[in-house]
Amino acid sequence: MARHPYPMTHVRLRTPLLLGQVHAALEEAAKPQEAPPADDTTDAPAAKRGGGAGGGLLNLKGVVAGLLPYGPGIAEHVVRTAGLDPNRQPGRQPLGADEVAALFGGVQQLEGWFRGLEEGAPAGYIGQQERPPQQGGGEDGAEPAPAAGPGGDEGPGARQASGGGGAAAAGGEGGGGAEGDGEGDGAPVVYEDFNPLRLAQCAGESVLEFPSFDDALDEFYSKIEGQRVDVAKADAEKAAVGKLERVKQDQGARVAALESEASEAELRATLIEYNLGEVDAAIDAVNAAVASGMDWRELDAMIREERRAGNPVAGLIHSLQLDSNRVTLLLQNNLDEEDDSEEAQTRPATKVPVDLSLSAYANARQHHESRKRQLQKRDKTLAANEAAFKAAEKKAAAQLANLRNNASTAQVVRKAAWYERFHWFVSSENYLVISGRDAQQNEMIVKRYFRKGDAYVHAELHGASSTVVRNNDPSKPLPPLTLQQAGCACVCRSRAWDQKVVTSAYWVHHHQVSKAAPTGEYLPTGSFMIRGKKNYLPPQPLVFGFGFMFKSRGSPFSPRRTPPAFYPQVA
């Protein structure tokens, strides 16, 4: 039963739609709608709802949505059932008499489906979608068999859910009575939404069909959480594998770059060795011009003029970098046998930087040394990459193993007991002991959970909380061992723990604890007045222990073990 009654005064009775109303709505839709002003702050998507892209004219979907109070999804279903285009604008393409009759027939089919609900519950449909295959997976989907909807319309699938939705992956599990689910091959699918009606706009999509809408809801919500876990697990596996592949590609790119630099250095050295005389001539010519005191710009201009005049030495010089004492030469391989071919003659020259302070042989040796350094870097990079790749592969394997070992179904969350909000433990004699975490909880424990027959344990130390030992049988006194353990817990949670002070706690009966302060005094939150004799406990060592709480299968207690005294009282 709901907490608040349903407002029956707001209920609207379903009234049948008349043919005259359809004609009137189509005539109204043929009139151009007034465009909103330029400074109108109306939501743009809301302004387009039901309208087309043609100057404010309503389309058929918008016309039917204005006539039926069932939403745009049902309106589109009615239009498609009539064999019409939902985006058609009556203002530009008026409907003929036969088309108007077909549209009204679609509305009547929907009304007939609603009348059938009075006789029995509707069937249920879950729209689903096949997920892309995982690593090495195939994608084989069976065509779902179309089934007749209300009024004879066909269309498997129900994307426009009236009750709810949400994408979730299903590992090939279907509900009882499912037809055309496309899961015979074990391909993973995605639960998208549920609906009591097959919408015509979803024709051709995969769907699960159930005898009743309640069965569809049970199937959807019983598996939605587990399916979401499957989706998250698949995404995590894909991310782990993708990260490993990115590491591998990055390492391969680094090695390829070093090998490319080594190959270029070897090519430059080889070209210098093939053109020793030309290289020395170019170096000597530039050094002589620089030694004569020629301006660098004049030297560059002179080289361009000599190149145009056909000077072979000037033709080798591509550019000058005199600030770094280097020059770039254009060199070719003129010693191989195939150099007489037309291809060799048209082959572009290679730019080779040379040092003006070194000879041709020295420059070739310098490029060979550069190649050697790049190869050494490549070897070191390969060794480092192998170690890094093994570490990344190990980490990815651990992540995948962790993901695959985790349960793929939703785990039922254990309902916490009322005493778990406090500090609590069960004594050696099966008595529940609770103590507050702060002043507000101290107040709550005494006012709400401190009963006749219980014991109030406290210590005259700063930080000591109000501790209550619950006694389920007030006719029997609390055993001394339980009181000592409660006193030890009270002292350990006080300042005595930090200061390593061994002291005693005390306990009193229920009638000795009061919130009434003496005249003229005030008791703050969490403080209480103790009247009468305090029963001091023996000094206890500052020893604390921790336990793990777990849920066992079946009964939480074995037949040979007596349940705790507080257990039957826990709701």
C-alpha positions as a Python dict, from the first residue, in 0.01 Angstrom:
ca = {
    (1, 'M'): (0, 0, 0),
    (2, 'A'): (142, 338, -94),
    (3, 'R'): (216, 587, 179),
    (4, 'H'): (3, 851, 7),
    (5, 'P'): (-330, 768, -160),
    (6, 'Y'): (-351, 805, -536),
    (7, 'P'): (-530, 1130, -631),
    (8, 'M'): (-837, 974, -789),
    (9, 'T'): (-974, 1320, -871),
    (10, 'H'): (-698, 1359, -1132),
    (11, 'V'): (-780, 1038, -1316),
    (12, 'R'): (-887, 1089, -1678),
    (13, 'L'): (-1120, 834, -1829),
    (14, 'R'): (-1024, 698, -2170),
    (15, 'T'): (-1263, 830, -2432),
    (16, 'P'): (-1274, 695, -2790),
    (17, 'L'): (-1139, 923, -3063),
    (18, 'L'): (-1383, 1025, -3337),
    (19, 'L'): (-1315, 1058, -3709),
    (20, 'G'): (-1421, 1421, -3699),
    (21, 'Q'): (-1151, 1497, -3443),
    (22, 'V'): (-892, 1350, -3676),
    (23, 'H'): (-1014, 1565, -3966),
    (24, 'A'): (-1012, 1877, -3749),
    (25, 'A'): (-660, 1806, -3624),
    (26, 'L'): (-530, 1754, -3979),
    (27, 'E'): (-690, 2078, -4097),
    (28, 'E'): (-535, 2263, -3805),
    (29, 'A'): (-196, 2109, -3878),
    (30, 'A'): (-216, 2230, -4239),
    (31, 'K'): (-214, 2589, -4115),
    (32, 'P'): (135, 2740, -4069),
    (33, 'Q'): (228, 2777, -3707),
    (34, 'E'): (345, 3112, -3574),
    (35, 'A'): (722, 3119, -3540),
    (36, 'P'): (850, 3213, -3194),
    (37, 'P'): (1024, 3552, -3160),
    (38, 'A'): (1401, 3571, -3198),
    (39, 'D'): (1457, 3644, -2828),
    (40, 'D'): (1226, 3365, -2714),
    (41, 'T'): (1388, 3150, -2446),
    (42, 'T'): (1169, 2848, -2521),
    (43, 'D'): (1359, 2523, -2517),
    (44, 'A'): (1454, 2444, -2877),
    (45, 'P'): (1398, 2067, -2852),
    (46, 'A'): (1060, 2130, -2694),
    (47, 'A'): (967, 2372, -2972),
    (48, 'K'): (1049, 2109, -3236),
    (49, 'R'): (861, 1833, -3059),
    (50, 'G'): (608, 1698, -3302),
    (51, 'G'): (717, 1939, -3575),
    (52, 'G'): (922, 1886, -3886),
    (53, 'A'): (1195, 2079, -4052),
    (54, 'G'): (958, 2274, -4272),
    (55, 'G'): (875, 2617, -4137),
    (56, 'G'): (681, 2531, -3820),
    (57, 'L'): (439, 2282, -3980),
    (58, 'L'): (333, 1985, -3770),
    (59, 'N'): (400, 1633, -3896),
    (60, 'L'): (168, 1336, -3861),
    (61, 'K'): (345, 1216, -3547),
    (62, 'G'): (281, 1553, -3381),
    (63, 'V'): (-81, 1557, -3493),
    (64, 'V'): (-154, 1215, -3342),
    (65, 'A'): (44, 1296, -3027),
    (66, 'G'): (-186, 1597, -2977),
    (67, 'L'): (-492, 1375, -3009),
    (68, 'L'): (-379, 1081, -2793),
    (69, 'P'): (-244, 1131, -2439),
    (70, 'Y'): (-4, 837, -2466),
    (71, 'G'): (320, 1003, -2570),
    (72, 'P'): (514, 1035, -2897),
    (73, 'G'): (612, 667, -2908),
    (74, 'I'): (252, 547, -2927),
    (75, 'A'): (172, 825, -3174),
    (76, 'E'): (447, 711, -3410),
    (77, 'H'): (327, 351, -3370),
    (78, 'V'): (-25, 452, -3480),
    (79, 'V'): (104, 641, -3786),
    (80, 'R'): (329, 355, -3894),
    (81, 'T'): (50, 105, -3841),
    (82, 'A'): (-155, 304, -4090),
    (83, 'G'): (129, 274, -4343),
    (84, 'L'): (216, 647, -4337),
    (85, 'D'): (535, 840, -4281),
    (86, 'P'): (545, 995, -3930),
    (87, 'N'): (749, 1291, -4063),
    (88, 'R'): (501, 1375, -4338),
    (89, 'Q'): (360, 1726, -4304),
    (90, 'P'): (-11, 1761, -4387),
    (91, 'G'): (46, 2128, -4465),
    (92, 'R'): (271, 2038, -4760),
    (93, 'Q'): (139, 1694, -4849),
    (94, 'P'): (-232, 1678, -4761),
    (95, 'L'): (-375, 1336, -4686),
    (96, 'G'): (-634, 1181, -4911),
    (97, 'A'): (-957, 1028, -4790),
    (98, 'D'): (-814, 676, -4795),
    (99, 'E'): (-506, 787, -4597),
    (100, 'V'): (-722, 963, -4337),
    (101, 'A'): (-930, 647, -4305),
    (102, 'A'): (-612, 440, -4265),
    (103, 'L'): (-488, 678, -3994),
    (104, 'F'): (-818, 654, -3812),
    (105, 'G'): (-800, 275, -3849),
    (106, 'G'): (-461, 277, -3676),
    (107, 'V'): (-615, 472, -3388),
    (108, 'Q'): (-900, 221, -3368),
    (109, 'Q'): (-652, -67, -3359),
    (110, 'L'): (-486, 96, -3060),
    (111, 'E'): (-823, 149, -2893),
    (112, 'G'): (-902, -218, -2952),
    (113, 'W'): (-577, -315, -2782),
    (114, 'F'): (-672, -103, -2480),
    (115, 'R'): (-1015, -265, -2466),
    (116, 'G'): (-847, -604, -2466),
    (117, 'L'): (-665, -507, -2147),
    (118, 'E'): (-994, -512, -1962),
    (119, 'E'): (-1024, -884, -2031),
    (120, 'G'): (-670, -993, -1953),
    (121, 'A'): (-316, -881, -1888),
    (122, 'P'): (-108, -791, -2194),
    (123, 'A'): (195, -980, -2315),
    (124, 'G'): (541, -850, -2236),
    (125, 'Y'): (828, -766, -2468),
    (126, 'I'): (1191, -691, -2391),
    (127, 'G'): (1384, -510, -2659),
    (128, 'Q'): (1738, -631, -2696),
    (129, 'Q'): (2041, -571, -2913),
    (130, 'E'): (2337, -791, -2994),
    (131, 'R'): (2665, -669, -2853),
    (132, 'P'): (2982, -658, -3066),
    (133, 'P'): (3185, -978, -3030),
    (134, 'Q'): (3481, -980, -2794),
    (135, 'Q'): (3836, -1085, -2876),
    (136, 'G'): (3817, -1367, -3127),
    (137, 'G'): (3438, -1380, -3104),
    (138, 'G'): (3200, -1418, -3393),
    (139, 'E'): (2879, -1236, -3465),
    (140, 'D'): (2610, -1471, -3573),
    (141, 'G'): (2261, -1344, -3516),
    (142, 'A'): (1938, -1525, -3600),
    (143, 'E'): (1660, -1325, -3757),
    (144, 'P'): (1378, -1286, -3504),
    (145, 'A'): (1040, -1408, -3620),
    (146, 'P'): (791, -1120, -3648),
    (147, 'A'): (481, -1153, -3436),
    (148, 'A'): (151, -981, -3479),
    (149, 'G'): (91, -687, -3248),
    (150, 'P'): (-243, -528, -3169),
    (151, 'G'): (-450, -484, -3477),
    (152, 'G'): (-234, -715, -3686),
    (153, 'D'): (72, -485, -3696),
    (154, 'E'): (407, -658, -3706),
    (155, 'G'): (723, -532, -3541),
    (156, 'P'): (951, -718, -3305),
    (157, 'G'): (1125, -504, -3051),
    (158, 'A'): (1009, -225, -2828),
    (159, 'R'): (1261, 55, -2804),
    (160, 'Q'): (1016, 318, -2683),
    (161, 'A'): (952, 177, -2337),
    (162, 'S'): (660, 317, -2145),
    (163, 'G'): (772, 178, -1812),
    (164, 'G'): (1148, 209, -1808),
    (165, 'G'): (1468, 113, -1982),
    (166, 'G'): (1843, 94, -1956),
    (167, 'A'): (2107, -88, -2153),
    (168, 'A'): (2241, -405, -2004),
    (169, 'A'): (2428, -698, -2151),
    (170, 'A'): (2296, -1050, -2127),
    (171, 'G'): (2526, -1338, -2179),
    (172, 'G'): (2281, -1538, -2385),
    (173, 'E'): (2023, -1589, -2111),
    (174, 'G'): (1658, -1556, -2198),
    (175, 'G'): (1338, -1583, -2005),
    (176, 'G'): (1094, -1863, -2030),
    (177, 'G'): (869, -1852, -2330),
    (178, 'A'): (1101, -1626, -2529),
    (179, 'E'): (1054, -1625, -2903),
    (180, 'G'): (1289, -1492, -3164),
    (181, 'D'): (1548, -1392, -2907),
    (182, 'G'): (1840, -1452, -3139),
    (183, 'E'): (2031, -1624, -2862),
    (184, 'G'): (2052, -1977, -2997),
    (185, 'D'): (2411, -1918, -3101),
    (186, 'G'): (2513, -1782, -2760),
    (187, 'A'): (2581, -1431, -2892),
    (188, 'P'): (2573, -1171, -2611),
    (189, 'V'): (2281, -932, -2626),
    (190, 'V'): (2186, -606, -2460),
    (191, 'Y'): (1859, -564, -2275),
    (192, 'E'): (1739, -217, -2372),
    (193, 'D'): (1381, -171, -2249),
    (194, 'F'): (1048, -339, -2188),
    (195, 'N'): (699, -272, -2318),
    (196, 'P'): (353, -431, -2311),
    (197, 'L'): (308, -342, -2678),
    (198, 'R'): (516, -411, -2988),
    (199, 'L'): (573, -77, -3154),
    (200, 'A'): (570, -68, -3532),
    (201, 'Q'): (875, 161, -3549),
    (202, 'C'): (1086, -117, -3398),
    (203, 'A'): (1012, -370, -3673),
    (204, 'G'): (1309, -589, -3753),
    (205, 'E'): (1475, -558, -3413),
    (206, 'S'): (1538, -847, -3180),
    (207, 'V'): (1286, -895, -2900),
    (208, 'L'): (1206, -1133, -2617),
    (209, 'E'): (838, -1217, -2586),
    (210, 'F'): (670, -1328, -2262),
    (211, 'P'): (318, -1450, -2185),
    (212, 'S'): (250, -1153, -1958),
    (213, 'F'): (392, -809, -1892),
    (214, 'D'): (466, -912, -1533),
    (215, 'D'): (688, -1194, -1659),
    (216, 'A'): (875, -946, -1878),
    (217, 'L'): (931, -715, -1581),
    (218, 'D'): (1052, -1005, -1368),
    (219, 'E'): (1296, -1110, -1641),
    (220, 'F'): (1422, -756, -1701),
    (221, 'Y'): (1479, -652, -1342),
    (222, 'S'): (1600, -991, -1222),
    (223, 'K'): (1890, -981, -1467),
    (224, 'I'): (1954, -610, -1521),
    (225, 'E'): (2207, -577, -1238),
    (226, 'G'): (2400, -889, -1334),
    (227, 'Q'): (2400, -780, -1694),
    (228, 'R'): (2540, -441, -1600),
    (229, 'V'): (2818, -621, -1416),
    (230, 'D'): (2886, -822, -1732),
    (231, 'V'): (2904, -504, -1938),
    (232, 'A'): (3143, -342, -1692),
    (233, 'K'): (3355, -656, -1685),
    (234, 'A'): (3373, -674, -2066),
    (235, 'D'): (3465, -306, -2085),
    (236, 'A'): (3736, -353, -1822),
    (237, 'E'): (3879, -652, -2010),
    (238, 'K'): (3879, -454, -2333),
    (239, 'A'): (4053, -163, -2161),
    (240, 'A'): (4321, -391, -2013),
    (241, 'V'): (4389, -559, -2348),
    (242, 'G'): (4385, -223, -2527),
    (243, 'K'): (4635, -79, -2281),
    (244, 'L'): (4867, -372, -2342),
    (245, 'E'): (4838, -325, -2717),
    (246, 'R'): (4912, 47, -2684),
    (247, 'V'): (5224, -29, -2484),
    (248, 'K'): (5334, -276, -2750),
    (249, 'Q'): (5270, -30, -3032),
    (250, 'D'): (5453, 251, -2852),
    (251, 'Q'): (5756, 31, -2794),
    (252, 'G'): (5753, -80, -3157),
    (253, 'A'): (5735, 282, -3275),
    (254, 'R'): (6039, 375, -3064),
    (255, 'V'): (6245, 86, -3202),
    (256, 'A'): (6136, 164, -3557),
    (257, 'A'): (6239, 529, -3515),
    (258, 'L'): (6586, 429, -3392),
    (259, 'E'): (6630, 180, -3674),
    (260, 'S'): (6523, 445, -3925),
    (261, 'E'): (6780, 691, -3788),
    (262, 'A'): (7049, 422, -3804),
    (263, 'S'): (6959, 342, -4166),
    (264, 'E'): (6971, 709, -4260),
    (265, 'A'): (7311, 750, -4095),
    (266, 'E'): (7442, 444, -4284),
    (267, 'L'): (7308, 583, -4613),
    (268, 'R'): (7475, 920, -4556),
    (269, 'A'): (7808, 754, -4476),
    (270, 'T'): (7783, 533, -4784),
    (271, 'L'): (7706, 827, -5011),
    (272, 'I'): (8005, 1019, -4876),
    (273, 'E'): (8228, 717, -4941),
    (274, 'Y'): (8089, 689, -5298),
    (275, 'N'): (8165, 1060, -5360),
    (276, 'L'): (8491, 1118, -5172),
    (277, 'G'): (8647, 1347, -5430),
    (278, 'E'): (8338, 1559, -5483),
    (279, 'V'): (8285, 1598, -5107),
    (280, 'D'): (8646, 1705, -5046),
    (281, 'A'): (8625, 1950, -5337),
    (282, 'A'): (8309, 2110, -5198),
    (283, 'I'): (8457, 2132, -4845),
    (284, 'D'): (8780, 2289, -4979),
    (285, 'A'): (8593, 2541, -5197),
    (286, 'V'): (8374, 2661, -4909),
    (287, 'N'): (8668, 2674, -4664),
    (288, 'A'): (8877, 2875, -4916),
    (289, 'A'): (8598, 3126, -4969),
    (290, 'V'): (8545, 3164, -4593),
    (291, 'A'): (8920, 3197, -4534),
    (292, 'S'): (8940, 3477, -4791),
    (293, 'G'): (8703, 3683, -4580),
    (294, 'M'): (8408, 3672, -4821),
    (295, 'D'): (8078, 3773, -4672),
    (296, 'W'): (7846, 3478, -4605),
    (297, 'R'): (7562, 3626, -4806),
    (298, 'E'): (7796, 3698, -5098),
    (299, 'L'): (7923, 3340, -5078),
    (300, 'D'): (7569, 3207, -5093),
    (301, 'A'): (7492, 3426, -5395),
    (302, 'M'): (7811, 3316, -5568),
    (303, 'I'): (7723, 2948, -5518),
    (304, 'R'): (7381, 3004, -5676),
    (305, 'E'): (7541, 3178, -5977),
    (306, 'E'): (7798, 2900, -6020),
    (307, 'R'): (7521, 2639, -5995),
    (308, 'R'): (7332, 2811, -6277),
    (309, 'A'): (7656, 2827, -6477),
    (310, 'G'): (7693, 2448, -6449),
    (311, 'N'): (7974, 2425, -6195),
    (312, 'P'): (7963, 2061, -6070),
    (313, 'V'): (8105, 2152, -5728),
    (314, 'A'): (7849, 2428, -5676),
    (315, 'G'): (7579, 2188, -5794),
    (316, 'L'): (7656, 1959, -5498),
    (317, 'I'): (7599, 2234, -5239),
    (318, 'H'): (7236, 2253, -5126),
    (319, 'S'): (7263, 2500, -4838),
    (320, 'L'): (7516, 2657, -4602),
    (321, 'Q'): (7505, 2645, -4221),
    (322, 'L'): (7820, 2844, -4158),
    (323, 'D'): (7710, 2939, -3806),
    (324, 'S'): (7753, 2571, -3712),
    (325, 'N'): (8044, 2520, -3956),
    (326, 'R'): (7841, 2276, -4164),
    (327, 'V'): (7721, 2248, -4519),
    (328, 'T'): (7450, 2026, -4671),
    (329, 'L'): (7542, 1845, -4992),
    (330, 'L'): (7328, 1666, -5253),
    (331, 'L'): (7485, 1325, -5311),
    (332, 'Q'): (7388, 1026, -5527),
    (333, 'N'): (7508, 668, -5569),
    (334, 'N'): (7703, 677, -5895),
    (335, 'L'): (7905, 358, -5851),
    (336, 'D'): (7646, 80, -5877),
    (337, 'E'): (7598, -105, -6204),
    (338, 'E'): (7241, 11, -6259),
    (339, 'D'): (7331, 376, -6243),
    (340, 'D'): (7335, 398, -6624),
    (341, 'S'): (6963, 329, -6636),
    (342, 'E'): (6704, 600, -6681),
    (343, 'E'): (6570, 533, -6330),
    (344, 'A'): (6912, 595, -6178),
    (345, 'Q'): (6950, 921, -6369),
    (346, 'T'): (6616, 1052, -6244),
    (347, 'R'): (6660, 930, -5886),
    (348, 'P'): (6649, 1228, -5642),
    (349, 'A'): (6968, 1312, -5457),
    (350, 'T'): (7000, 1270, -5081),
    (351, 'K'): (7076, 1563, -4851),
    (352, 'V'): (7390, 1484, -4650),
    (353, 'P'): (7520, 1725, -4383),
    (354, 'V'): (7902, 1741, -4357),
    (355, 'D'): (8135, 1913, -4117),
    (356, 'L'): (8367, 2173, -4281),
    (357, 'S'): (8639, 2103, -4025),
    (358, 'L'): (8664, 1737, -4124),
    (359, 'S'): (8762, 1558, -4440),
    (360, 'A'): (8534, 1336, -4643),
    (361, 'Y'): (8663, 1020, -4472),
    (362, 'A'): (8623, 1181, -4129),
    (363, 'N'): (8264, 1282, -4208),
    (364, 'A'): (8186, 928, -4326),
    (365, 'R'): (8334, 788, -4004),
    (366, 'Q'): (8123, 1033, -3804),
    (367, 'H'): (7803, 909, -3969),
    (368, 'H'): (7908, 546, -3912),
    (369, 'E'): (7957, 625, -3543),
    (370, 'S'): (7614, 787, -3537),
    (371, 'R'): (7466, 470, -3685),
    (372, 'K'): (7646, 262, -3420),
    (373, 'R'): (7507, 483, -3141),
    (374, 'Q'): (7153, 451, -3276),
    (375, 'L'): (7184, 73, -3292),
    (376, 'Q'): (7311, 64, -2934),
    (377, 'K'): (7015, 276, -2828),
    (378, 'R'): (6790, 36, -3014),
    (379, 'D'): (6935, -264, -2830),
    (380, 'K'): (6895, -92, -2493),
    (381, 'T'): (6543, 14, -2585),
    (382, 'L'): (6455, -341, -2686),
    (383, 'A'): (6584, -475, -2355),
    (384, 'A'): (6398, -211, -2156),
    (385, 'N'): (6086, -257, -2366),
    (386, 'E'): (6091, -631, -2312),
    (387, 'A'): (6101, -583, -1935),
    (388, 'A'): (5833, -313, -1948),
    (389, 'F'): (5614, -526, -2176),
    (390, 'K'): (5645, -827, -1947),
    (391, 'A'): (5548, -612, -1649),
    (392, 'A'): (5252, -466, -1838),
    (393, 'E'): (5150, -812, -1960),
    (394, 'K'): (5169, -949, -1607),
    (395, 'K'): (4961, -661, -1473),
    (396, 'A'): (4703, -702, -1750),
    (397, 'A'): (4687, -1078, -1687),
    (398, 'A'): (4631, -1012, -1316),
    (399, 'Q'): (4354, -765, -1394),
    (400, 'L'): (4187, -1006, -1634),
    (401, 'A'): (4212, -1292, -1385),
    (402, 'N'): (4063, -1070, -1116),
    (403, 'L'): (3779, -968, -1343),
    (404, 'R'): (3704, -1325, -1450),
    (405, 'N'): (3716, -1457, -1094),
    (406, 'N'): (3470, -1198, -967),
    (407, 'A'): (3109, -1301, -963),
    (408, 'S'): (2926, -1181, -1272),
    (409, 'T'): (2589, -1167, -1103),
    (410, 'A'): (2463, -904, -868),
    (411, 'Q'): (2543, -964, -504),
    (412, 'V'): (2268, -925, -250),
    (413, 'V'): (2369, -657, -4),
    (414, 'R'): (2332, -771, 355),
    (415, 'K'): (2098, -558, 558),
    (416, 'A'): (2291, -402, 844),
    (417, 'A'): (2163, -471, 1194),
    (418, 'W'): (2052, -183, 1414),
    (419, 'Y'): (2353, -210, 1646),
    (420, 'E'): (2611, -190, 1365),
    (421, 'R'): (2589, 189, 1361),
    (422, 'F'): (2759, 189, 1703),
    (423, 'H'): (3077, 35, 1840),
    (424, 'W'): (2969, -316, 1929),
    (425, 'F'): (3089, -665, 2010),
    (426, 'V'): (2953, -990, 2149),
    (427, 'S'): (3102, -1093, 2481),
    (428, 'S'): (3242, -1436, 2552),
    (429, 'E'): (2911, -1521, 2717),
    (430, 'N'): (2701, -1413, 2415),
    (431, 'Y'): (2585, -1074, 2538),
    (432, 'L'): (2563, -776, 2305),
    (433, 'V'): (2769, -473, 2413),
    (434, 'I'): (2721, -137, 2237),
    (435, 'S'): (2892, 199, 2287),
    (436, 'G'): (2854, 535, 2115),
    (437, 'R'): (3092, 677, 1860),
    (438, 'D'): (3013, 1038, 1957),
    (439, 'A'): (2801, 1239, 2198),
    (440, 'Q'): (2489, 1208, 1984),
    (441, 'Q'): (2516, 829, 1976),
    (442, 'N'): (2576, 821, 2352),
    (443, 'E'): (2250, 1009, 2394),
    (444, 'M'): (2069, 774, 2154),
    (445, 'I'): (2197, 457, 2321),
    (446, 'V'): (2080, 557, 2667),
    (447, 'K'): (1747, 702, 2562),
    (448, 'R'): (1648, 439, 2305),
    (449, 'Y'): (1832, 113, 2375),
    (450, 'F'): (1902, 121, 2752),
    (451, 'R'): (1640, -105, 2912),
    (452, 'K'): (1559, -233, 3257),
    (453, 'G'): (1798, -514, 3344),
    (454, 'D'): (2080, -372, 3126),
    (455, 'A'): (2405, -239, 3270),
    (456, 'Y'): (2555, 105, 3203),
    (457, 'V'): (2935, 96, 3187),
    (458, 'H'): (3150, 409, 3193),
    (459, 'A'): (3492, 533, 3299),
    (460, 'E'): (3597, 861, 3458),
    (461, 'L'): (3826, 945, 3166),
    (462, 'H'): (3803, 1194, 2883),
    (463, 'G'): (3675, 1028, 2567),
    (464, 'A'): (3514, 733, 2743),
    (465, 'S'): (3181, 659, 2574),
    (466, 'S'): (2855, 542, 2722),
    (467, 'T'): (2855, 162, 2703),
    (468, 'V'): (2548, -53, 2749),
    (469, 'V'): (2541, -429, 2808),
    (470, 'R'): (2212, -568, 2677),
    (471, 'N'): (2048, -827, 2901),
    (472, 'N'): (1769, -1021, 2733),
    (473, 'D'): (1669, -1190, 3056),
    (474, 'P'): (1631, -924, 3329),
    (475, 'S'): (1555, -1196, 3584),
    (476, 'K'): (1919, -1309, 3564),
    (477, 'P'): (2214, -1088, 3658),
    (478, 'L'): (2483, -1009, 3404),
    (479, 'P'): (2793, -1229, 3444),
    (480, 'P'): (3112, -1062, 3574),
    (481, 'L'): (3323, -1160, 3271),
    (482, 'T'): (3090, -974, 3035),
    (483, 'L'): (3101, -665, 3257),
    (484, 'Q'): (3481, -678, 3265),
    (485, 'Q'): (3501, -704, 2886),
    (486, 'A'): (3261, -410, 2849),
    (487, 'G'): (3473, -207, 3095),
    (488, 'C'): (3791, -293, 2902),
    (489, 'A'): (3630, -175, 2576),
    (490, 'C'): (3516, 147, 2743),
    (491, 'V'): (3866, 224, 2878),
    (492, 'C'): (4041, 134, 2552),
    (493, 'R'): (3831, 385, 2359),
    (494, 'S'): (3919, 666, 2601),
    (495, 'R'): (4230, 880, 2639),
    (496, 'A'): (4385, 601, 2844),
    (497, 'W'): (4476, 423, 2520),
    (498, 'D'): (4696, 710, 2397),
    (499, 'Q'): (4844, 783, 2740),
    (500, 'K'): (4893, 412, 2820),
    (501, 'V'): (4719, 450, 3157),
    (502, 'V'): (4579, 137, 3323),
    (503, 'T'): (4264, 231, 3510),
    (504, 'S'): (3923, 93, 3602),
    (505, 'A'): (3572, 140, 3467),
    (506, 'Y'): (3249, 111, 3665),
    (507, 'W'): (2897, -10, 3598),
    (508, 'V'): (2557, 85, 3737),
    (509, 'H'): (2199, -35, 3705),
    (510, 'H'): (1933, 110, 3480),
    (511, 'H'): (1757, 312, 3755),
    (512, 'Q'): (2081, 488, 3852),
    (513, 'V'): (2124, 667, 3518),
    (514, 'S'): (1932, 990, 3473),
    (515, 'K'): (1932, 1286, 3242),
    (516, 'A'): (1797, 1516, 3515),
    (517, 'A'): (2075, 1751, 3628),
    (518, 'P'): (2097, 1903, 3978),
    (519, 'T'): (1941, 2242, 4035),
    (520, 'G'): (2136, 2514, 3859),
    (521, 'E'): (2344, 2275, 3649),
    (522, 'Y'): (2322, 2162, 3288),
    (523, 'L'): (2414, 1829, 3130),
    (524, 'P'): (2544, 1854, 2773),
    (525, 'T'): (2452, 1606, 2499),
    (526, 'G'): (2586, 1259, 2575),
    (527, 'S'): (2635, 1320, 2948),
    (528, 'F'): (2426, 1164, 3223),
    (529, 'M'): (2389, 1187, 3599),
    (530, 'I'): (2480, 874, 3799),
    (531, 'R'): (2305, 840, 4133),
    (532, 'G'): (2391, 584, 4396),
    (533, 'K'): (2681, 343, 4428),
    (534, 'K'): (2922, 284, 4139),
    (535, 'N'): (3042, -72, 4100),
    (536, 'Y'): (3408, -44, 3999),
    (537, 'L'): (3559, -319, 3790),
    (538, 'P'): (3913, -458, 3827),
    (539, 'P'): (4181, -277, 3622),
    (540, 'Q'): (4204, -430, 3276),
    (541, 'P'): (4505, -433, 3041),
    (542, 'L'): (4473, -216, 2731),
    (543, 'V'): (4418, -501, 2489),
    (544, 'F'): (4192, -477, 2185),
    (545, 'G'): (4097, -734, 1924),
    (546, 'F'): (3928, -729, 1585),
    (547, 'G'): (3693, -976, 1424),
    (548, 'F'): (3554, -1040, 1078),
    (549, 'M'): (3183, -1054, 1022),
    (550, 'F'): (3068, -1291, 749),
    (551, 'K'): (2749, -1453, 629),
    (552, 'S'): (2738, -1830, 622),
    (553, 'R'): (2513, -2043, 406),
    (554, 'G'): (2201, -2171, 575),
    (555, 'S'): (2175, -2123, 950),
    (556, 'P'): (2443, -1895, 1098),
    (557, 'F'): (2487, -2127, 1397),
    (558, 'S'): (2577, -2492, 1404),
    (559, 'P'): (2354, -2735, 1596),
    (560, 'R'): (2621, -2775, 1865),
    (561, 'R'): (2665, -2405, 1928),
    (562, 'T'): (2423, -2196, 2132),
    (563, 'P'): (2313, -1877, 1953),
    (564, 'P'): (2398, -1546, 2122),
    (565, 'A'): (2148, -1427, 2378),
    (566, 'F'): (2072, -1116, 2174),
    (567, 'Y'): (2025, -1301, 1843),
    (568, 'P'): (1650, -1375, 1870),
    (569, 'Q'): (1587, -1007, 1951),
    (570, 'V'): (1756, -876, 1633),
    (571, 'A'): (1507, -780, 1364),
}
